[in-house]
Amino acid sequence: MAQRALPGLGLRGFYDAGYEGWGTPLSEDLRVLSVLTAGSALSRTTVLPAAGATGDIYIVPADAAANADQIAVWDGESGSEAWVYLAPVTGVIVWLADEAASVRWEGSSWNLISSSAGMSGSDIRAALDGLIGTAWRKVSLQSSTAAYALTDADLAGNVIRTLTSATAVTLTVPAGLTGTEPMTIVQGGAGTVTVSAASGVTIKSYGSKLSLAGQEAWATLIPLGSDTYRLGGNLA
């Protein structure tokens, strides 16, 4: 069987028995393996120097006039080194030393792989929210002893707010909140908890009921957008 390209990196193999020309292509393919499986380069933005140091690997800048986005390797026999250019294979990942981050070749460009390095806790939390919603969060137990007006923090999807007043108390839903996730309201005291819509806010509920039924009763407030909410649970 004549030599043929193998799946994936396109390395050559299955030479005819006794084939004497296998040395050069085999060496070239081993270089591809050495570079791409190591997956490390110095930079993807630095213009290649005229001469590199032994083992230097770069990704040629995307705006380069020649060999753009290819992987450049300084290699060759001692005294005869030169830049050798390798075409990336879709899905190949390369670590960039100057960015301390990894990029992946996606067929037409090198794209940064998302990383938590350098991100604040709030950045990571926002990223997770965007990917999988807020179900991953630990429940946040909040308590109020008097009348309370909701904030966007209450509409984060993990908040249970208990009102513990001994007398009737109002929980107000202001206009203009941008939170999009449900919250739970609990009547923890003897005082009746009534959910009140501020001007411009609409709260929909079965039978137009807006008060909790009694101590230990609970209800869920669901944002519907445009200052509109749905309230359901132990209502009276």
Backbone bond lengths (Angstrom), bond angles and torsions (degrees), N, CA, C in turn:
res aa  C-N    CA-C-N  psi(-1)  N-CA   C-N-CA  omega(-1)  CA-C   N-CA-C  phi
1 M - - - 1.463 - - 1.527 108.81 -
2 A 1.327 117.11 133.20 1.452 121.61 177.99 1.528 109.63 -70.47
3 Q 1.343 115.45 156.43 1.463 118.50 179.45 1.524 110.10 -58.80
4 R 1.341 116.14 150.58 1.444 121.10 178.83 1.523 109.73 -145.28
5 A 1.322 114.65 158.87 1.457 120.19 178.76 1.526 109.04 -76.65
6 L 1.324 115.65 137.03 1.453 121.51 179.79 1.532 110.44 -90.41
7 P 1.340 117.60 155.06 1.468 119.98 178.80 1.522 112.01 -60.58
8 G 1.326 116.20 156.98 1.451 121.22 176.46 1.509 112.29 89.32
9 L 1.331 116.99 -104.20 1.461 121.36 -176.85 1.518 113.01 -77.84
10 G 1.316 117.91 -8.65 1.459 120.52 179.75 1.515 113.58 75.71
11 L 1.331 117.64 22.24 1.458 120.71 177.64 1.519 110.16 -65.20
12 R 1.329 115.25 152.92 1.460 119.68 -177.03 1.525 110.81 -94.39
13 G 1.316 115.66 145.18 1.451 119.82 -179.57 1.514 111.60 -160.33
14 F 1.318 115.58 -175.44 1.468 122.87 178.52 1.529 112.03 58.48
15 Y 1.367 113.40 48.64 1.454 118.69 176.31 1.527 110.14 -67.27
16 D 1.325 116.85 151.54 1.460 120.86 173.27 1.532 109.37 -61.20
17 A 1.310 116.48 142.70 1.464 120.82 177.97 1.520 109.73 -55.72
18 G 1.333 116.51 131.44 1.447 120.73 178.07 1.511 114.17 81.03
19 Y 1.353 118.44 3.53 1.460 121.57 -178.97 1.525 108.96 -65.04
20 E 1.328 117.53 122.89 1.450 121.66 -172.72 1.525 112.90 -90.33
21 G 1.331 117.43 -6.26 1.464 118.53 -177.85 1.502 113.63 -97.23
22 W 1.327 117.22 16.02 1.461 119.83 -173.88 1.520 113.26 -78.11
23 G 1.323 118.57 -18.51 1.462 121.58 -172.19 1.523 114.06 -59.03
24 T 1.331 117.80 -52.32 1.467 120.66 -176.89 1.525 112.69 -65.77
25 P 1.338 119.05 -51.53 1.471 117.26 178.96 1.523 113.18 -61.71
26 L 1.321 117.30 -34.96 1.460 119.27 178.45 1.525 110.36 -64.32
27 S 1.326 116.72 -43.03 1.461 120.22 179.18 1.529 110.64 -63.91
28 E 1.325 117.00 -40.61 1.465 120.34 178.23 1.526 111.22 -62.88
29 D 1.322 115.46 -40.67 1.465 119.43 -179.72 1.525 111.48 -69.09
30 L 1.330 117.36 -36.16 1.455 119.69 176.77 1.527 110.59 -64.79
31 R 1.330 116.27 -33.95 1.469 119.29 176.38 1.528 110.35 -65.11
32 V 1.332 116.81 -41.95 1.470 120.38 177.11 1.528 109.72 -58.69
33 L 1.331 115.96 -46.38 1.469 119.92 178.86 1.519 111.35 -60.61
34 S 1.329 116.82 -44.24 1.447 121.05 -177.98 1.513 111.62 -61.58
35 V 1.328 116.67 -40.44 1.466 121.07 -176.81 1.517 111.59 -77.14
36 L 1.325 117.12 -50.33 1.456 119.81 -171.84 1.525 113.29 -76.62
37 T 1.308 118.26 -30.89 1.462 118.50 178.50 1.522 111.28 -78.52
38 A 1.335 117.88 -27.28 1.464 120.40 173.74 1.516 109.70 -69.24
39 G 1.339 116.67 -40.72 1.453 121.81 173.24 1.509 115.17 63.27
40 S 1.341 117.65 43.81 1.457 120.20 -179.15 1.523 109.72 -137.48
41 A 1.335 116.63 137.90 1.460 121.39 177.70 1.520 108.67 -141.83
42 L 1.317 116.30 160.08 1.457 121.18 -178.07 1.523 111.82 -77.02
43 S 1.342 117.10 -38.62 1.462 119.81 -175.23 1.520 109.56 -167.55
44 R 1.346 115.38 160.50 1.469 120.72 171.76 1.522 110.67 -118.33
45 T 1.331 117.21 3.04 1.463 121.39 -178.29 1.522 113.21 -118.84
46 T 1.324 117.09 -17.47 1.464 121.20 -178.17 1.525 110.71 -74.92
47 V 1.331 116.39 131.56 1.470 120.49 174.07 1.525 108.41 -66.92
48 L 1.318 116.74 132.66 1.463 120.41 -176.84 1.526 110.82 -59.58
49 P 1.326 116.74 132.70 1.470 118.41 173.04 1.527 109.60 -68.70
50 A 1.327 115.81 160.05 1.466 119.31 179.23 1.519 110.55 -59.11
51 A 1.312 115.52 -37.40 1.464 120.43 177.48 1.518 108.13 -134.93
52 G 1.322 115.44 139.65 1.445 119.74 179.19 1.507 111.82 -102.21
53 A 1.316 116.23 -175.02 1.460 122.26 172.41 1.517 107.67 -101.66
54 T 1.316 115.46 156.29 1.461 120.01 -177.41 1.527 110.84 -52.80
55 G 1.322 115.32 124.81 1.453 120.69 177.46 1.514 114.79 88.62
56 D 1.332 118.11 -0.78 1.471 119.71 178.75 1.524 111.09 -61.80
57 I 1.327 115.90 135.66 1.462 122.07 176.80 1.525 107.90 -132.14
58 Y 1.307 116.86 130.55 1.457 123.40 176.39 1.523 109.28 -130.90
59 I 1.335 115.65 158.38 1.456 120.41 161.76 1.519 106.20 -97.67
60 V 1.311 116.85 125.43 1.459 120.39 -178.18 1.528 108.51 -64.71
61 P 1.345 118.34 131.41 1.469 120.62 -179.00 1.523 112.59 -51.80
62 A 1.334 115.92 146.13 1.463 121.42 -175.97 1.514 112.60 -63.53
63 D 1.349 117.80 -24.26 1.467 120.30 -178.69 1.524 112.74 -97.93
64 A 1.325 116.51 11.46 1.459 119.64 179.48 1.528 110.55 -65.91
65 A 1.318 115.96 148.49 1.467 120.31 -178.57 1.520 111.95 -70.78
66 A 1.318 116.65 -26.13 1.473 120.32 -179.36 1.526 109.42 -138.74
67 N 1.323 115.16 145.72 1.472 122.74 176.08 1.528 113.61 60.04
68 A 1.334 117.14 27.82 1.463 121.00 -178.74 1.521 110.77 -55.30
69 D 1.319 115.95 135.43 1.465 125.44 175.78 1.523 113.83 71.53
70 Q 1.318 117.75 -0.12 1.455 118.57 176.74 1.526 110.16 -81.65
71 I 1.320 115.40 163.42 1.462 120.97 178.19 1.521 108.14 -92.75
72 A 1.326 115.76 122.97 1.462 121.16 -177.22 1.527 109.87 -104.19
73 V 1.318 116.66 129.18 1.464 122.73 -178.20 1.526 109.12 -122.87
74 W 1.324 117.58 128.50 1.462 120.85 175.11 1.524 107.45 -84.93
75 D 1.346 117.21 108.95 1.457 120.27 -170.58 1.518 109.67 -153.04
76 G 1.313 114.89 160.52 1.452 121.36 176.54 1.511 111.14 144.21
77 E 1.314 115.48 174.41 1.457 120.28 176.16 1.524 109.64 -62.09
78 S 1.332 116.82 149.08 1.457 121.01 -179.94 1.521 110.95 -52.89
79 G 1.313 116.53 125.32 1.465 121.53 -178.68 1.505 113.23 90.70
80 S 1.335 117.86 -10.40 1.467 120.97 -178.68 1.526 111.27 -127.97
81 E 1.324 116.23 26.45 1.459 119.55 -177.90 1.535 110.64 -66.83
82 A 1.322 114.39 153.64 1.471 120.82 178.48 1.521 107.71 -158.93
83 W 1.325 115.78 166.72 1.466 119.74 174.34 1.512 109.58 -74.92
84 V 1.323 115.87 126.37 1.460 122.19 175.19 1.526 106.75 -111.33
85 Y 1.318 116.58 133.61 1.461 121.09 -173.90 1.530 110.72 -108.62
86 L 1.323 115.52 129.37 1.458 121.57 179.72 1.526 108.75 -116.83
87 A 1.320 116.02 131.61 1.468 120.27 177.14 1.523 108.81 -77.72
88 P 1.325 118.05 128.70 1.473 119.36 179.83 1.516 111.58 -70.85
89 V 1.320 115.13 150.59 1.460 122.15 176.24 1.529 108.04 -100.44
90 T 1.314 117.19 137.02 1.463 120.99 -178.68 1.526 111.19 -51.48
91 G 1.323 115.19 128.38 1.458 121.25 179.71 1.513 114.14 100.14
92 V 1.349 117.61 -11.93 1.460 120.38 179.71 1.525 109.83 -65.81
93 I 1.328 116.13 135.95 1.465 122.67 -179.71 1.525 108.92 -112.14
94 V 1.335 115.80 133.74 1.463 121.96 -179.41 1.524 109.17 -128.63
95 W 1.333 115.45 131.86 1.458 121.25 174.87 1.520 108.78 -84.58
96 L 1.345 117.19 130.70 1.458 122.47 -179.99 1.519 109.77 -104.03
97 A 1.326 115.69 119.93 1.460 119.79 -176.09 1.521 111.91 -65.46
98 D 1.343 117.79 -39.05 1.469 118.85 -174.91 1.527 112.99 -77.15
99 E 1.328 118.08 -17.38 1.466 121.13 178.12 1.523 112.56 -105.96
100 A 1.331 116.07 -9.13 1.468 120.86 -175.77 1.519 110.60 49.00
101 A 1.322 115.33 45.89 1.461 121.83 -178.22 1.521 109.11 -153.89
102 S 1.324 115.56 163.20 1.467 120.79 179.52 1.515 110.77 -105.48
103 V 1.324 115.66 146.33 1.457 121.74 174.32 1.522 108.68 -124.15
104 R 1.325 114.91 153.37 1.464 121.05 -179.27 1.518 108.44 -123.57
105 W 1.336 116.23 135.09 1.459 121.20 176.20 1.524 108.23 -80.65
106 E 1.334 116.11 118.59 1.459 120.71 -174.94 1.517 112.42 -111.89
107 G 1.327 114.97 29.27 1.458 120.09 172.98 1.511 113.67 98.93
108 S 1.336 117.22 -32.74 1.462 119.90 -179.98 1.524 112.36 -134.87
109 S 1.321 117.48 -9.77 1.462 120.32 -179.55 1.522 110.15 -161.46
110 W 1.345 114.76 158.55 1.450 121.90 172.41 1.518 107.91 -89.50
111 N 1.310 117.95 120.60 1.459 121.68 -176.95 1.518 110.57 -116.10
112 L 1.328 114.47 136.23 1.452 120.94 -179.93 1.520 109.78 -63.54
113 I 1.321 116.35 134.52 1.455 121.69 174.84 1.513 107.52 -86.80
114 S 1.339 116.61 129.54 1.462 120.95 -177.16 1.514 110.38 -54.16
115 S 1.309 115.09 137.93 1.456 121.26 -179.30 1.511 109.61 -141.59
116 S 1.320 116.76 149.18 1.455 120.85 177.55 1.523 112.07 -86.56
117 A 1.343 117.14 -2.96 1.455 119.69 -178.91 1.521 110.17 -61.06
118 G 1.306 117.11 128.95 1.451 121.82 178.02 1.517 114.43 79.32
119 M 1.323 118.58 -0.89 1.459 121.11 -179.24 1.521 109.91 -88.03
120 S 1.323 115.38 143.32 1.464 119.59 174.52 1.518 109.40 -78.65
121 G 1.340 115.52 169.33 1.454 119.42 178.00 1.515 112.16 -59.48
122 S 1.341 116.42 -40.11 1.465 119.32 -179.77 1.526 111.34 -68.07
123 D 1.360 116.58 -33.70 1.470 119.95 177.15 1.527 110.39 -64.08
124 I 1.335 116.39 -44.81 1.462 120.84 -179.68 1.522 110.06 -64.48
125 R 1.333 115.89 -42.49 1.466 120.06 179.94 1.521 110.68 -61.72
126 A 1.345 117.13 -43.29 1.460 121.00 179.32 1.526 111.06 -64.63
127 A 1.342 116.25 -38.22 1.464 119.70 179.32 1.524 110.89 -65.32
128 L 1.322 116.73 -43.16 1.466 120.30 178.02 1.525 110.81 -64.20
129 D 1.335 116.18 -41.50 1.466 119.26 178.02 1.515 110.74 -57.12
130 G 1.352 115.57 -43.64 1.452 119.77 -178.43 1.511 113.23 -65.72
131 L 1.340 116.33 -30.49 1.457 120.65 -178.12 1.525 113.33 -84.13
132 I 1.350 116.34 -44.31 1.469 118.94 -171.06 1.521 113.67 -130.66
133 G 1.342 117.62 11.30 1.456 119.01 -178.42 1.522 110.40 79.04
134 T 1.322 116.53 -162.52 1.465 119.95 -173.94 1.525 113.32 -107.19
135 A 1.337 117.63 7.54 1.466 119.80 -176.67 1.529 112.18 -63.20
136 W 1.341 116.59 -21.53 1.458 119.92 -177.39 1.532 112.43 -73.56
137 R 1.300 117.95 -18.75 1.449 120.90 -172.72 1.530 113.16 -72.48
138 K 1.311 116.17 148.61 1.462 121.38 173.23 1.522 108.52 -70.89
139 V 1.336 116.61 141.93 1.458 120.87 179.52 1.527 109.79 -59.74
140 S 1.331 115.18 135.76 1.460 121.24 178.17 1.525 108.73 -105.51
141 L 1.345 117.03 110.32 1.460 121.98 -179.20 1.523 109.07 -89.99
142 Q 1.333 116.62 117.73 1.455 122.29 -178.81 1.524 109.27 -119.25
143 S 1.334 116.17 150.73 1.452 120.09 -177.48 1.521 110.51 -137.71
144 S 1.335 115.42 143.34 1.456 121.66 176.64 1.524 108.32 -134.95
145 T 1.340 116.40 141.57 1.469 120.59 -179.53 1.518 112.39 -104.55
146 A 1.337 116.51 -3.21 1.460 120.89 -178.17 1.519 109.07 -141.08
147 A 1.322 115.89 -174.07 1.469 120.10 177.95 1.529 109.32 -54.87
148 Y 1.317 114.72 147.70 1.462 118.68 -173.48 1.526 109.84 -142.91
149 A 1.329 116.57 141.38 1.463 122.56 174.59 1.523 108.81 -111.16
150 L 1.316 116.33 127.80 1.464 120.75 -178.35 1.522 111.67 -61.57
151 T 1.345 114.95 152.20 1.461 122.60 171.16 1.523 107.90 -125.45
152 D 1.306 116.94 172.21 1.468 120.29 178.78 1.524 111.42 -61.80
153 A 1.338 116.94 -29.60 1.467 119.84 179.20 1.519 111.73 -61.78
154 D 1.344 116.92 -27.97 1.466 120.07 178.59 1.525 111.92 -71.77
155 L 1.331 116.60 -22.35 1.465 121.31 -175.63 1.523 110.49 -102.63
156 A 1.341 115.39 47.02 1.464 121.50 -178.40 1.514 112.96 -100.36
157 G 1.346 117.15 -4.22 1.456 119.56 177.16 1.508 115.32 94.40
158 N 1.340 117.63 -5.77 1.466 119.95 -177.67 1.524 112.34 -131.94
159 V 1.331 117.35 14.95 1.462 120.74 -172.86 1.532 111.55 -100.65
160 I 1.329 115.57 130.73 1.464 122.92 169.29 1.529 105.76 -118.34
161 R 1.321 116.68 113.75 1.465 120.55 -177.86 1.528 109.56 -108.33
162 T 1.334 115.41 122.39 1.461 122.48 -179.77 1.522 109.44 -106.06
163 L 1.326 116.03 128.44 1.457 121.72 175.34 1.520 108.45 -102.78
164 T 1.330 116.64 122.95 1.468 121.31 -168.89 1.524 113.20 -112.43
165 S 1.325 117.73 20.16 1.465 120.20 -178.06 1.532 111.49 -65.83
166 A 1.332 115.93 145.67 1.466 120.94 176.52 1.520 111.77 -82.00
167 T 1.333 116.38 -13.95 1.464 121.40 177.96 1.517 109.59 -121.13
168 A 1.324 116.18 166.78 1.464 120.72 -176.84 1.524 110.89 -54.08
169 V 1.299 115.60 139.28 1.462 120.95 -174.94 1.529 109.28 -141.94
170 T 1.334 115.56 150.76 1.465 121.08 -177.70 1.524 110.97 -112.72
171 L 1.317 115.79 135.29 1.465 122.00 170.56 1.524 106.57 -107.70
172 T 1.327 116.67 114.47 1.459 121.89 -174.11 1.522 111.18 -97.15
173 V 1.332 115.34 137.75 1.460 121.21 175.01 1.522 107.07 -104.37
174 P 1.349 117.97 104.99 1.465 120.63 -178.23 1.527 111.81 -73.06
175 A 1.334 115.21 160.92 1.466 120.26 173.45 1.529 109.52 -77.10
176 G 1.315 115.46 152.90 1.462 120.58 172.68 1.505 116.43 88.70
177 L 1.324 118.88 3.90 1.459 119.66 176.87 1.523 109.86 -67.56
178 T 1.321 115.49 144.65 1.467 119.77 -178.27 1.521 112.81 -112.26
179 G 1.337 118.18 -2.76 1.465 120.46 176.84 1.516 110.90 -61.09
180 T 1.310 116.59 144.54 1.464 120.49 -172.88 1.525 114.25 -119.11
181 E 1.345 118.02 0.42 1.458 120.35 -174.10 1.537 111.19 -109.90
182 P 1.340 118.26 151.86 1.463 121.82 -179.20 1.529 112.40 -66.94
183 M 1.324 115.63 158.98 1.455 122.04 172.36 1.526 108.50 -136.32
184 T 1.326 116.59 161.31 1.463 122.07 178.97 1.523 109.40 -111.98
185 I 1.334 114.85 135.71 1.462 122.04 178.41 1.522 107.68 -113.23
186 V 1.339 116.84 131.42 1.464 121.94 -178.66 1.529 109.28 -124.02
187 Q 1.331 116.46 135.68 1.463 120.24 172.00 1.523 107.95 -90.93
188 G 1.332 115.37 104.72 1.448 119.65 -176.10 1.515 113.99 -95.08
189 G 1.346 116.77 -12.18 1.454 120.04 -179.74 1.517 111.08 -117.58
190 A 1.327 115.58 -174.35 1.467 120.29 -179.65 1.522 111.95 -75.76
191 G 1.337 117.00 -23.27 1.456 120.76 -177.90 1.520 112.43 -71.40
192 T 1.340 115.15 129.35 1.465 119.97 -179.48 1.529 110.06 -63.23
193 V 1.336 115.81 133.25 1.465 121.80 177.28 1.521 108.63 -98.17
194 T 1.327 116.48 122.05 1.462 121.84 177.34 1.519 109.27 -115.69
195 V 1.319 115.53 130.00 1.463 120.94 178.11 1.523 107.58 -88.68
196 S 1.327 116.22 123.19 1.459 121.58 -173.79 1.523 110.47 -116.95
197 A 1.326 115.75 135.00 1.458 121.21 178.45 1.526 109.65 -91.22
198 A 1.328 116.50 122.56 1.458 119.99 174.72 1.523 109.39 -69.44
199 S 1.309 116.77 169.70 1.458 121.42 -179.73 1.523 110.35 -55.68
200 G 1.326 116.09 130.78 1.462 121.18 179.66 1.508 114.38 90.61
201 V 1.339 117.33 -3.59 1.464 121.91 -178.34 1.524 109.94 -107.17
202 T 1.321 116.05 139.42 1.462 121.88 176.81 1.519 109.25 -117.21
203 I 1.350 116.17 128.73 1.461 120.66 175.61 1.526 108.15 -118.80
204 K 1.322 116.30 120.04 1.461 122.02 179.65 1.521 109.34 -97.47
205 S 1.344 116.94 135.62 1.458 119.97 177.31 1.522 109.28 -153.97
206 Y 1.319 116.16 160.12 1.471 121.07 179.31 1.526 108.93 -64.66
207 G 1.332 115.98 125.33 1.456 121.04 -179.95 1.510 113.38 66.94
208 S 1.333 117.43 15.61 1.467 122.97 -178.38 1.529 112.33 58.75
209 K 1.330 116.21 26.41 1.472 120.50 179.88 1.531 109.64 -80.26
210 L 1.327 116.14 134.46 1.453 121.25 -176.59 1.526 112.94 -128.25
211 S 1.351 118.05 0.87 1.466 121.12 -179.21 1.523 110.40 -109.60
212 L 1.308 116.02 143.48 1.461 120.09 176.00 1.525 109.57 -72.27
213 A 1.332 115.80 150.42 1.467 121.51 -169.37 1.527 113.66 -73.57
214 G 1.313 118.54 -17.95 1.464 119.81 -178.82 1.512 110.40 159.82
215 Q 1.321 115.33 -177.09 1.462 120.22 -178.86 1.532 110.26 -59.80
216 E 1.327 114.81 133.23 1.471 126.12 -176.54 1.522 112.90 78.36
217 A 1.309 117.55 0.68 1.470 119.02 173.41 1.527 108.54 -72.19
218 W 1.325 115.39 154.66 1.454 119.16 179.15 1.519 109.94 -142.88
219 A 1.338 115.72 160.55 1.468 121.88 178.76 1.521 108.85 -150.37
220 T 1.303 114.68 156.94 1.463 120.81 178.87 1.521 109.52 -112.23
221 L 1.324 115.26 132.35 1.460 121.89 177.18 1.526 107.66 -106.00
222 I 1.340 115.82 122.75 1.464 120.77 -174.56 1.531 109.65 -115.88
223 P 1.342 118.68 117.88 1.464 120.35 176.14 1.531 110.74 -70.03
224 L 1.314 116.46 133.99 1.459 121.75 178.30 1.522 111.91 -111.00
225 G 1.339 116.82 -4.47 1.457 121.15 -177.41 1.513 111.55 96.18
226 S 1.329 116.23 157.22 1.466 122.71 178.08 1.525 111.81 54.75
227 D 1.350 116.61 44.26 1.464 122.51 177.40 1.528 112.99 58.59
228 T 1.320 115.65 31.31 1.463 120.61 178.27 1.528 109.04 -119.47
229 Y 1.347 116.48 138.20 1.457 121.65 -175.94 1.524 109.79 -136.13
230 R 1.321 114.31 159.15 1.465 120.50 172.80 1.538 106.79 -120.43
231 L 1.339 116.39 133.55 1.460 122.25 -179.06 1.514 109.25 -118.98
232 G 1.325 117.83 128.36 1.449 120.87 -179.64 1.508 111.73 -147.48
233 G 1.327 117.48 149.00 1.449 121.00 178.93 1.510 111.17 147.20
234 N 1.349 116.29 -143.89 1.469 121.44 -179.62 1.529 108.79 -83.40
235 L 1.340 116.39 83.33 1.471 121.28 -175.90 1.536 110.38 -110.96
236 A 1.311 114.24 152.20 1.463 119.34 178.88 1.530 109.47 -133.45
